[in-house]
Amino acid sequence: MSEPFLIGDSMTGGYGKGPDILHDCTIAVNPGEIAVIVGPNGAGKSTAMKAVFGMLNVRSGAVRLGGEDITTLSPQERVIKGMGFVPQTSNIFTSMTVEENLEMGAFIRTDDFSDTMDQVYHLFPILKDKRHQAAGELSGGQRQQVAVGRALMTKPKVLMLDEPTAGVSPIVMDELFDRIIEVSRTGLPILMVEQNAKQALEIADKGYVLVQGANAYTGTGQELLADPEVRKSFLGG
Ligand SMILES: Nc1ncnc2c1ncn2[C@@H]1O[C@H](COP(=O)(O)OP(=O)(O)OP(=O)(O)O)[C@@H](O)[C@H]1O
């Protein structure tokens, strides 16, 4: 097996001087794939994403992107390297317009980003309609579209989403997943944390079930959905 495009490899670490939250945890994603991290509340799913993005120090293990060791880089430096990260909360500027949010997303770019903005508006037509409205006036699902669009504006090499469907209705969740699949089909690797384990595994090429900061089960989405142990413990039977 060749090296995955993005890998958090055997990560162990926690917040500041606190106890370890992650224990030898590995997550990875390849171009054209959707990789999904699921698991119970407090399992360390968001922490694993933050570790890959450089928001906490890993005491051991490594993060590699395109074969390059980026373990010691800051989150800002990782953005320059091509990581697009959408955090779970505070992921948009609510007092700015939709379009200003997207422009902010392009802050690292010095080239013309109008093509990318057209792509984002093509992907999320409602954002074009509402481009002059304050992002804080949008619905939950629309705000998540702004957040994903903002990350896409950097033209990332990998997209990381922490619970993109948090707080939205099942219908809006399905719509967001459809858009995420559409983005994935462009070849962009997508790594995401999801509370809606069953629905997320249905669209996952790769699934990671984390328990207490460690890998409990890993497989394709279909394998995990079919695994009796995974079903019983994590998918409600
Ligand atoms: N900023 C922080 N500082 C210290 N500890 C934290 C911090 N954020 C999370 N933790 C701790 O890390 C552990 C894992 O939390 P994390 O948010 O990664 O879990 P999760 O699997 O994403 O949970 P959920 O599904 O509830 O969002 C928890 O015990 C939590 O209290």
The ligand as an SDF file (V2000), in Angstrom:
LIG
                    3D

 31 33  0  0  0  0  0  0  0  0999 V2000
  -10.0300   22.5880   24.2080 N   0  0  0  0  0  0  0  0  0  0  0  0
   -9.9980   21.5190   25.0080 C   0  0  0  0  0  0  0  0  0  0  0  0
   -9.2340   21.5050   26.1100 N   0  0  0  0  0  0  0  0  0  0  0  0
   -9.1810   20.4090   26.9050 C   0  0  0  0  0  0  0  0  0  0  0  0
   -9.8570   19.2740   26.6840 N   0  0  0  0  0  0  0  0  0  0  0  0
  -10.6520   19.2290   25.6180 C   0  0  0  0  0  0  0  0  0  0  0  0
  -10.7640   20.3460   24.7040 C   0  0  0  0  0  0  0  0  0  0  0  0
  -11.6080   19.9930   23.7180 N   0  0  0  0  0  0  0  0  0  0  0  0
  -12.0140   18.7370   23.9950 C   0  0  0  0  0  0  0  0  0  0  0  0
  -11.4360   18.2700   25.1110 N   0  0  0  0  0  0  0  0  0  0  0  0
  -11.6120   16.9240   25.6980 C   0  0  0  0  0  0  0  0  0  0  0  0
  -11.2100   15.9530   24.7620 O   0  0  0  0  0  0  0  0  0  0  0  0
  -12.0660   14.8090   24.8160 C   0  0  0  0  0  0  0  0  0  0  0  0
  -12.5560   14.4820   23.4180 C   0  0  0  0  0  0  0  0  0  0  0  0
  -13.3690   15.5700   22.9620 O   0  0  0  0  0  0  0  0  0  0  0  0
  -13.7450   15.7590   21.4340 P   0  0  0  0  0  0  0  0  0  0  0  0
  -14.4900   17.0340   21.3070 O   0  0  0  0  0  0  0  0  0  0  0  0
  -12.5680   15.5390   20.5860 O   0  0  0  0  0  0  0  0  0  0  0  0
  -14.7240   14.5200   21.2240 O   0  0  0  0  0  0  0  0  0  0  0  0
  -15.7290   14.2320   20.0580 P   0  0  0  0  0  0  0  0  0  0  0  0
  -15.6010   12.7780   19.7490 O   0  0  0  0  0  0  0  0  0  0  0  0
  -15.5310   15.1870   18.9480 O   0  0  0  0  0  0  0  0  0  0  0  0
  -17.1040   14.4940   20.8010 O   0  0  0  0  0  0  0  0  0  0  0  0
  -18.5160   15.0620   20.3160 P   0  0  0  0  0  0  0  0  0  0  0  0
  -19.1130   14.0090   19.4420 O   0  0  0  0  0  0  0  0  0  0  0  0
  -19.2420   15.1860   21.6210 O   0  0  0  0  0  0  0  0  0  0  0  0
  -18.2730   16.3660   19.6220 O   0  0  0  0  0  0  0  0  0  0  0  0
  -13.1640   15.1360   25.8250 C   0  0  0  0  0  0  0  0  0  0  0  0
  -12.8560   14.4900   27.0320 O   0  0  0  0  0  0  0  0  0  0  0  0
  -13.0770   16.6360   25.9730 C   0  0  0  0  0  0  0  0  0  0  0  0
  -13.4490   17.0310   27.2630 O   0  0  0  0  0  0  0  0  0  0  0  0
  1  2  1  0
  2  3  1  0
  2  7  2  0
  3  4  2  0
  4  5  1  0
  5  6  2  0
  6  7  1  0
  6 10  1  0
  7  8  1  0
  8  9  2  0
  9 10  1  0
 10 11  1  0
 11 12  1  0
 11 30  1  0
 12 13  1  0
 13 14  1  0
 13 28  1  0
 14 15  1  0
 15 16  1  0
 16 17  2  0
 16 18  1  0
 16 19  1  0
 19 20  1  0
 20 21  2  0
 20 22  1  0
 20 23  1  0
 23 24  1  0
 24 25  2  0
 24 26  1  0
 24 27  1  0
 28 29  1  0
 28 30  1  0
 30 31  1  0
M  END
$$$$
